[in-house]
Amino acid sequence: MRDSQAVALGPKVFDLLVYLIENRDRVVGKDELLDAVWAGRIVSPSTLASHINAVRRAIGDSGQEQRVVRTAARRGFRFIADVKQQQAVPERQLPSAVFTGAGKADALVPVDKPSIAVLPFQNLSGDPEQEYFADGIVEDITTRLSKFRNLFVIARNSSFQYKGKAVDVRQVGRELGVRHVLEGSVRRFRNHVRISAQLIDAQSGAHLWAEKYDRTASDFFAVQDEVTEKVVGAIQPEMLLSEGRRAARKDPTNMDAFDCCMRGIWHSHQSSSEDQRAAEHWLRRSVEMDDRFGRSRVWLARLLFGRCWAGSSKDINRDLEESRFLVERALAIDGQDAEAYHGLAILELLAHRHERALRAAQRAIELNENFHPAFFALGETQIFMGDFAEGLEPIGHCLRLSPSDPFSPVFVSLVALAHYHLGNYDEALRCSEHALRRGRAYVALRTMAATLGQLGRREEASIVLADMQRFKPLNLEGHWRLTCPYARAADEAKFVEGLRKAGCKWPLA
């Protein structure tokens, strides 16, 4: 946080900043930083320099001013600003109904079937530009594993919280509530790929299986299939592999299109506006290169309707129209694509076609019971249809599949909204606070303001309304229609009532 604003940082940048702060009493040498933050991996001087610059930007410093991080010529760096330490306030947990597990993110109970988390693979290529490739392979393996109905697979968004960190797999198992962890590394050089993978028992730390593969880039689909088979065979030998093969997504005929798609997906997981523009660029290139590759269309659609939901679309109607075209084309290519049905569910809900949205979300879950966004789409649709209590269960399952998801502020804000409409204002406030501790989502702020309005806490509500002003969407009225797709006018009126009681000058907050 800087000036009460959240600042997005990559894991290495964050770890570098923390290490400098922890050792602020002295100059920290470059070699020490490389050992501490990169665990001895070979990193170029330019990479360290770029990360130092990112640290400075995050804390409002620069290489010219050096008010906070000072460079000691030929020696290293030192954090020189004053530091005040205080005891962290214990985070209140969500009500147990939100989770299907224990309710505590650091001690989730494993589900009663084989469960696994695929950790980010290390990029050993010596080229930071290849991060997208290593991350894409992990995302693909996660997707393939999730096709097996008898497996419980933690979503990519939660497993990637461990990227760049030295972790104890037993701790990962406790925090994510899984019995198995897959980890590995990727080295890519020109047209050759080396992939190493190992499956570990998350309870004992014992290695169950390990393998290395040396292949050409055009053949690494076979590697992903083989890794998936070996993992499934080690976890549950009797599981029919044909189930996963039938559900596996179709590979593109054009390898360049797949590479562009991987780049686009990697950028879409980053938070900066520059990354989002890069994601759109690469996904559009993938779409142009291969007319039979549905995945790039699904991800481009998610990016477009996602920015509409986030309030950053400059033309909501155009983005939604293109999203629908992309999703419908993806379904024409592969009518068994759970991700495409999820996209259709969201688009139907945004268009206030609730029954269609419900059917699409249910179909996505039928096709892939590990695809957490589909459970969110189902719960969200039920809530806006007025089935507030029923909507809590699928959103709770969504959070169990991805307990540390970057989008959890939005997920939890819908839990708060359900409790608001159920008249559980104290619970709605508690969930709103929990959502906002995870991130400053506009929709979470809006629900919190309405809840405080209903509780008559006008002074606190005014602070939240001021926060809403800082995060407000480009098109307030268009954003309201999209993000409040109520089926019943009375439910929408109740939400507006809370906002008015909070002091919101509706519709222009």
C-alpha positions in Angstrom: 0.0 0.0 0.0 1.2 3.5 -0.8 -0.9 6.6 0.3 -3.8 4.2 1.1 -3.6 2.8 -2.5 -2.8 -0.8 -3.4 0.2 -1.2 -5.6 0.5 -4.3 -7.8 4.0 -5.9 -7.6 5.5 -9.0 -9.1 6.6 -11.6 -6.5 10.4 -11.0 -7.0 9.9 -7.2 -6.8 8.0 -7.7 -3.5 10.6 -10.1 -2.1 13.4 -7.7 -3.0 11.7 -4.8 -1.3 11.1 -6.9 1.9 14.7 -8.1 2.0 16.0 -4.5 1.7 13.7 -3.4 4.5 14.6 -6.3 6.7 18.3 -5.4 6.3 18.0 -1.7 6.3 20.8 -1.3 8.8 23.4 -1.9 6.2 24.3 -2.0 2.5 23.1 -5.2 0.9 25.5 -6.5 -1.8 24.3 -7.5 -5.2 25.4 -11.1 -4.8 23.6 -11.4 -1.5 20.4 -10.1 -3.2 20.7 -12.6 -6.0 21.1 -15.4 -3.4 18.3 -14.3 -1.2 15.7 -13.4 -3.8 16.6 -15.6 -6.8 17.9 -18.5 -4.7 21.2 -18.6 -6.6 19.7 -18.7 -10.1 21.7 -17.1 -12.8 20.3 -13.6 -13.3 21.7 -10.9 -15.5 22.7 -7.5 -14.0 20.0 -5.8 -16.1 17.4 -8.0 -14.5 18.5 -6.9 -11.0 18.6 -3.3 -12.1 15.1 -3.5 -13.6 13.7 -5.0 -10.3 15.4 -2.3 -8.2 13.8 0.3 -10.5 10.4 -1.4 -10.0 10.9 -1.3 -6.2 11.6 2.4 -6.4 8.6 3.1 -8.6 6.3 1.2 -6.2 7.4 3.3 -3.2 7.5 6.6 -5.0 11.3 6.8 -5.4 13.5 7.1 -8.4 17.2 6.5 -9.3 17.8 10.2 -9.4 16.2 11.1 -6.0 17.1 7.9 -4.1 15.1 9.1 -1.1 14.2 5.6 0.0 16.6 3.1 -1.8 20.1 4.4 -2.1 22.7 2.9 -4.4 26.2 2.4 -2.9 28.6 2.5 -5.9 30.1 -0.9 -6.6 28.8 -2.2 -3.3 25.0 -2.6 -3.4 21.8 -1.0 -2.1 20.4 0.2 1.2 16.8 1.1 2.3 17.3 4.4 4.1 13.8 5.6 4.9 12.3 5.5 8.4 10.4 2.3 9.2 7.7 1.8 11.7 6.7 -1.7 12.7 3.3 -2.6 14.1 1.5 -5.8 15.0 -0.7 -7.1 12.2 -4.4 -7.0 13.0 -5.8 -10.6 12.9 -7.9 -11.1 9.9 -11.5 -12.1 10.6 -12.5 -15.2 8.7 -15.4 -15.5 6.4 -18.4 -17.4 7.8 -18.0 -21.1 7.5 -20.8 -21.3 4.9 -18.6 -19.6 2.4 -16.1 -22.5 2.4 -16.7 -26.2 1.9 -13.6 -26.8 3.9 -12.6 -25.6 7.3 -13.1 -21.9 6.6 -9.5 -21.0 7.3 -7.3 -20.5 4.3 -4.2 -21.6 6.1 -5.7 -24.9 7.3 -8.1 -26.2 4.8 -9.3 -29.8 5.2 -8.6 -32.0 2.1 -11.7 -33.1 0.2 -12.7 -36.7 0.3 -11.2 -37.5 -3.1 -7.7 -37.3 -4.7 -6.6 -33.7 -4.7 -3.7 -31.8 -6.2 -2.2 -28.4 -6.8 0.2 -27.7 -9.7 2.8 -25.2 -8.6 4.4 -22.8 -11.0 7.3 -24.5 -12.9 10.7 -22.8 -12.7 11.9 -21.1 -15.8 15.5 -22.3 -16.3 16.0 -20.7 -19.7 18.0 -17.8 -18.3 15.6 -15.5 -20.2 12.8 -13.7 -18.3 10.9 -13.5 -21.6 10.3 -17.2 -21.4 8.2 -16.9 -18.2 5.1 -16.9 -20.3 6.1 -20.3 -21.8 6.8 -22.0 -18.4 3.6 -20.6 -16.9 1.6 -21.6 -20.0 2.7 -25.2 -19.7 1.6 -25.3 -16.0 -1.7 -23.8 -16.9 -2.2 -26.4 -19.6 -1.4 -29.3 -17.3 -3.7 -27.9 -14.6 -6.5 -27.6 -17.2 -5.9 -31.2 -18.4 -5.9 -32.5 -14.9 -9.1 -30.7 -14.1 -10.9 -32.6 -16.8 -10.9 -35.7 -14.6 -14.1 -35.8 -12.6 -12.5 -37.9 -9.8 -9.8 -35.3 -9.1 -10.0 -32.2 -7.1 -7.7 -29.7 -8.7 -6.8 -26.3 -7.2 -7.2 -23.4 -9.7 -4.2 -21.9 -11.3 -4.9 -18.5 -9.7 -4.3 -19.9 -6.2 -1.4 -22.1 -6.9 0.5 -19.2 -8.6 0.6 -17.3 -5.3 3.7 -19.5 -4.6 5.5 -18.4 -7.8 9.1 -17.4 -7.2 9.0 -18.5 -3.6 10.9 -21.3 -1.8 8.0 -23.4 -0.3 7.5 -26.5 1.8 5.1 -28.7 -0.1 3.6 -29.8 3.2 2.7 -26.2 4.0 1.2 -25.8 0.5 -0.9 -28.9 1.2 -2.2 -27.4 4.4 -2.9 -24.0 3.0 -4.7 -25.3 -0.1 -6.2 -28.4 1.4 -4.7 -30.9 -1.0 -2.9 -34.3 -0.7 -0.6 -34.0 -3.7 1.6 -31.3 -5.2 3.2 -31.3 -8.7 6.2 -29.1 -9.3 8.9 -28.9 -11.9 11.0 -26.7 -14.3 11.1 -25.7 -17.9 14.1 -24.9 -20.1 13.5 -23.7 -23.6 16.3 -23.0 -26.2 15.2 -22.2 -29.7 13.2 -25.2 -30.9 14.0 -27.5 -28.0 12.2 -27.9 -24.6 13.3 -29.7 -21.5 10.6 -30.3 -18.9 11.2 -31.8 -15.5 8.2 -32.7 -13.2 7.9 -34.4 -9.9 4.8 -35.5 -7.9 5.0 -35.1 -4.1 2.9 -36.4 -1.3 1.9 -33.1 0.4 1.4 -34.8 3.8 4.7 -36.7 4.1 6.8 -34.8 1.6 7.7 -38.1 -0.2 8.4 -38.1 -3.9 6.0 -40.4 -5.7 7.2 -39.9 -9.3 9.7 -37.8 -11.2 10.6 -37.6 -14.9 12.5 -35.5 -17.4 11.6 -34.9 -21.0 13.7 -33.5 -23.9 11.5 -32.7 -26.9 11.2 -30.2 -29.8 8.8 -27.4 -29.2 6.3 -28.9 -31.7 6.1 -32.1 -29.7 5.6 -30.7 -26.2 1.8 -31.4 -26.3 2.8 -35.1 -26.0 4.8 -34.2 -22.9 1.9 -32.5 -21.3 -0.3 -35.5 -22.0 2.3 -37.9 -20.6 2.8 -35.8 -17.5 -1.0 -35.8 -16.9 -1.2 -39.5 -17.4 1.7 -40.2 -15.0 0.2 -37.9 -12.3 -3.3 -39.5 -12.6 -1.8 -43.0 -12.6 0.2 -42.3 -9.5 -2.7 -40.7 -7.6 -5.5 -43.1 -8.6 -4.3 -45.9 -10.9 -7.8 -47.2 -11.6 -9.0 -43.9 -13.1 -9.8 -44.2 -16.7 -7.4 -42.0 -18.7 -9.8 -42.1 -21.6 -12.1 -39.7 -19.7 -9.4 -37.0 -19.7 -8.5 -37.7 -23.3 -12.1 -37.3 -24.4 -12.4 -33.9 -22.6 -8.9 -32.6 -23.5 -9.1 -29.4 -25.5 -8.2 -29.5 -29.1 -4.6 -28.4 -29.9 -4.1 -25.8 -32.5 -2.7 -26.8 -35.9 -0.5 -23.7 -35.9 2.2 -23.7 -33.2 2.7 -20.0 -33.6 -0.9 -19.4 -32.7 -0.6 -21.5 -29.6 2.6 -19.6 -28.6 0.8 -16.2 -29.1 -2.1 -17.5 -27.0 0.2 -18.5 -24.2 1.8 -15.1 -24.2 -1.7 -13.5 -24.1 -2.8 -15.6 -21.2 0.4 -14.8 -19.3 -0.1 -11.1 -19.7 -3.8 -11.3 -18.8 -2.9 -12.7 -15.4 -0.8 -9.6 -14.7 -2.5 -6.5 -13.3 -1.0 -3.5 -15.1 -2.8 -1.8 -18.0 0.2 -2.3 -20.1 0.0 -6.1 -19.6 -3.7 -6.0 -20.4 -3.0 -4.2 -23.7 -0.3 -6.8 -24.4 -2.7 -9.6 -23.6 -5.2 -8.3 -26.1 -2.5 -7.9 -28.8 -1.2 -11.5 -28.5 -4.7 -13.0 -28.2 -5.8 -11.2 -31.3 -2.7 -12.4 -33.2 -3.5 -16.0 -32.1 -7.1 -15.6 -33.4 -5.9 -14.4 -36.7 -3.3 -17.2 -37.1 -5.6 -20.2 -36.5 -9.3 -20.2 -37.3 -9.8 -23.5 -35.5 -8.2 -22.6 -32.2 -11.0 -21.9 -29.7 -9.0 -21.2 -26.6 -7.6 -17.8 -27.8 -11.1 -16.8 -28.6 -12.4 -17.7 -25.1 -9.6 -15.8 -23.4 -10.0 -12.7 -25.6 -13.7 -12.7 -24.8 -12.9 -13.0 -21.1 -10.5 -10.0 -21.4 -13.2 -7.9 -23.2 -16.1 -8.6 -20.9 -13.8 -8.5 -17.9 -12.9 -5.0 -18.6 -16.6 -4.1 -19.0 -17.2 -5.6 -15.5 -14.1 -3.7 -14.1 -15.4 -0.4 -15.5 -12.5 0.2 -17.8 -14.2 -0.4 -21.1 -14.4 2.7 -23.4 -17.2 1.1 -25.4 -19.2 -1.4 -23.5 -21.6 -2.4 -26.3 -18.7 -3.0 -28.7 -16.7 -5.1 -26.3 -19.7 -7.2 -25.3 -20.8 -7.7 -28.9 -17.3 -9.0 -29.9 -17.2 -11.1 -26.7 -20.4 -12.9 -27.7 -19.1 -13.5 -31.3 -15.8 -15.0 -29.9 -17.6 -17.3 -27.4 -20.1 -18.5 -30.0 -17.3 -19.2 -32.4 -15.4 -21.1 -29.7 -18.5 -23.3 -29.0 -18.9 -24.0 -32.7 -15.3 -25.2 -32.8 -15.7 -27.3 -29.6 -19.1 -27.8 -28.1 -17.6 -29.5 -25.0 -15.5 -26.5 -23.9 -16.4 -25.6 -20.3 -14.5 -22.3 -20.5 -16.6 -21.2 -23.5 -19.9 -22.1 -21.6 -18.6 -20.1 -18.7 -18.1 -17.1 -21.0 -21.6 -17.6 -22.4 -23.1 -17.7 -18.9 -21.5 -14.4 -18.0 -22.6 -12.7 -21.2 -26.1 -14.0 -20.8 -26.2 -12.7 -17.3 -24.8 -9.3 -18.3 -27.6 -9.2 -20.9 -30.2 -9.9 -18.2 -31.1 -13.3 -19.7 -31.0 -15.2 -16.4 -32.4 -18.6 -17.4 -29.9 -18.9 -20.3 -27.1 -17.8 -18.0 -28.2 -20.5 -15.4 -28.2 -23.3 -18.1 -24.8 -22.2 -19.5 -23.2 -22.2 -16.0 -24.6 -25.6 -15.2 -23.4 -27.0 -18.5 -19.9 -25.6 -17.7 -19.9 -27.4 -14.4 -21.1 -30.6 -16.0 -18.1 -30.5 -18.4 -15.5 -29.6 -15.8 -16.2 -29.9 -12.0 -12.9 -28.3 -11.2 -13.5 -25.1 -13.2 -14.0 -22.6 -10.4 -15.3 -19.6 -12.5 -18.2 -21.7 -13.5 -19.3 -22.1 -9.9 -19.0 -18.4 -9.4 -21.1 -17.8 -12.6 -23.8 -20.1 -11.2 -23.8 -18.5 -7.8 -23.8 -15.0 -9.2 -26.7 -15.9 -11.5 -28.7 -17.4 -8.6 -28.2 -14.3 -6.5 -29.3 -11.9 -9.2 -32.3 -14.1 -9.8 -33.3 -13.6 -6.2 -32.2 -17.0 -4.9 -29.8 -15.5 -2.4 -29.3 -18.4 0.0 -28.9 -20.9 -2.8 -26.2 -18.7 -4.5 -23.9 -19.0 -1.4 -23.0 -22.6 -1.9 -21.6 -22.5 -5.5 -19.6 -19.3 -4.6 -18.3 -21.1 -1.5 -17.2 -24.0 -3.7 -15.5 -21.6 -6.1 -13.5 -20.2 -3.2 -12.6 -23.7 -2.1 -11.2 -24.5 -5.5 -9.2 -21.3 -5.5 -8.9 -20.0 -1.9 -6.2 -17.4 -2.8 -7.6 -16.2 -6.1 -6.7 -12.6 -7.2 -10.4 -12.2 -8.1 -11.6 -13.3 -4.6 -12.6 -9.7 -3.7 -15.3 -9.9 -6.4 -16.2 -13.5 -5.3 -16.6 -12.5 -1.6 -18.4 -9.3 -2.5 -21.2 -11.4 -4.0 -21.4 -13.3 -0.8 -21.8 -10.0 1.0 -24.5 -8.9 -1.5 -26.4 -12.1 -0.9 -26.4 -11.5 2.9 -27.4 -7.9 2.3 -30.6 -9.1 0.5 -31.2 -11.7 3.2 -31.2 -8.9 5.7 -28.1 -10.2 7.4 -26.4 -6.7 7.5 -23.8 -7.5 10.1 -22.7 -10.6 8.0 -22.8 -8.5 4.8 -20.5 -5.9 6.4 -18.2 -8.6 7.7 -17.9 -10.2 4.2 -17.4 -6.8 2.6 -14.6 -6.0 5.0 -13.0 -9.4 4.2 -13.3 -8.7 0.4 -11.7 -5.3 0.7 -8.8 -6.6 2.7 -8.1 -8.8 -0.4 -8.4 -5.9 -2.8 -10.2 -2.6 -3.5 -12.9 -3.8 -5.9 -15.5 -1.2 -6.8 -18.3 -3.7 -6.5 -17.2 -4.6 -3.0 -17.0 -0.9 -1.9 -20.5 -0.4 -3.4 -22.0 -3.3 -1.4 -20.3 -2.1 1.8 -21.7 1.4 1.3 -25.2 0.1 0.9 -24.8 -2.1 4.0 -23.6 0.8 6.1 -26.5 2.8 4.8 -29.0 0.2 6.0 -27.3 0.1 9.4 -27.5 3.9 9.7 -23.8 4.3 9.9 -23.7 7.4 7.6 -20.3 8.7 8.7 -18.5 5.5 7.9 -20.4 5.2 4.6 -19.2 8.6 3.5 -15.6 7.3 3.7 -16.5 4.3 1.6 -18.3 6.6 -0.9 -15.1 8.7 -1.2 -13.2 5.5 -1.9 -15.7 4.6 -4.6 -15.0 7.9 -6.3 -11.4 6.9 -6.7 -12.2 3.6 -8.3 -15.4 4.5 -10.2 -15.8 3.1 -13.7 -15.6 5.2 -16.9 -19.4 4.7 -17.5 -21.3 4.6 -14.2 -24.7 4.0 -15.6 -23.6 1.4 -18.1 -21.5 -0.3 -15.4 -24.5 -0.4 -13.0 -26.6 -2.2 -15.5 -23.9 -4.7 -16.2 -22.9 -5.4 -12.6 -26.4 -5.3 -11.1 -28.4 -7.5 -13.5 -31.3 -8.1 -11.2 -34.2 -10.2 -12.4 -36.6 -8.5 -10.0 -37.1 -4.7 -9.8 -37.8 -5.0 -6.0 -34.3 -6.4 -5.4 -32.6 -3.7 -7.3 -34.7 -1.1 -5.5 -33.5 -2.5 -2.1 -29.9 -2.1 -3.2 -30.5 1.4 -4.4 -32.2 2.2 -1.1 -29.1 1.2 0.9 -26.9 3.4 -1.3 -29.2 6.4 -0.9 -29.3 6.0 2.8 -25.5 6.0 2.7 -25.5 9.3 1.0 -25.0 8.2 -2.6 -26.5 10.6 -5.2 -27.9 8.0 -7.5 -27.2 7.2 -10.3 -24.0 9.4 -10.5 -22.2 8.3 -7.3 
